[in-house]
Amino acid sequence: MTQDAFETVTVGLSDRVRIVTLNRPDKRNAISERVLDDLEHAFDTLPEAAQAVVIAGAGDHFCAGLDLSEHRGRSAEQALHHSRHWHAAFDKIASCGVPVVCALQGAVIGGGLELAAAAHVRVADSTAFYQLPEGRRGIFVGGGASVRVGRILCADRLVEMMLTGRRYDAADGLRLGLSHYLVDPGEALTHAVEIAGSIAGNAPLSNYMILNAIPRIAGMSPDEGLFTESLATALTQSSPDAQAGLTAFLAKTDPDFRSGD
Ligand code: 1HE
């Protein structure tokens, strides 16, 4: 595994999987401006060899959300730009072109949940808990929760979660879709890397279509969505990797997909 480090985020590459780790455990990986910049930079500089990414948090907690010590005293204009910076950074994660798997443990709070919701697959260990305490702190979500967490929970449940500031435990999180997998304490990263490695072995164009077509189709009318699905299937099914995948299935062997170039 090659290792590299920004100030608050560590990156490594292992067998086509880029591992991006929030590395500020003494502050429970709270997202300061520096962390946001480093995260953005990590996704701006994804190596071509990376066919999937894992996001993790060092220590006992994935992420305690917004760094509250930096938040005091922002004007409305500064707060607007701050929120838009979070949106831009998390859009880069959601749209980085390859699947992103998040490994969750301990606190997945506020902006930490917004970060997790920007990933495509979430693996939590049984210590994970989820909270959007903004309503209790006199603030509002600003890193995409109203869209991305709302899409997972539905608006009704998101309203209730924010009004009460309730804490969902790891089992609740699995039931509600905040995580897709629930594993034993300390196992989230290992499982996330395994899943990312498996996904990285899919045909690149299939992964690309899954990540790009499905979220867009979700915002379309059924008629537009079905037509777009047919376009996506035409492109994917006529690719060399589709031939390789179907031939391998019939021959009972593993497919040998091209690398995506
Ligand atoms: C922090 C932060 C933070 C911890 N900003 N410094 N997020 C929150 O409301 C969550 C606030 N944090 C907590 O509820 C707890 O810290 C935890 C449940 C995550 C962890 O508890 P614990 O007992 O392990 O740690 P701790 O003793 O509370 O915190 C350890 C240190 O981390 C301490 O600093 P220290 O210098 O006194 O050692 C804390 O101040 C620091 N710390 N969390 C800054 N969040 C785009 S809008 C998004 C809006 C939001 O994300 S709102 C949610 C904010």
Residues whose N, C-alpha, C, O or C-beta is under 5 A from the ligand:
A	BS01	1HE	D26 K27 R28 A30 A64 G65 L66 D67 L68 S69 W86 A107 I109 G110 G111 P133 E134 F140 V141 G142 G143
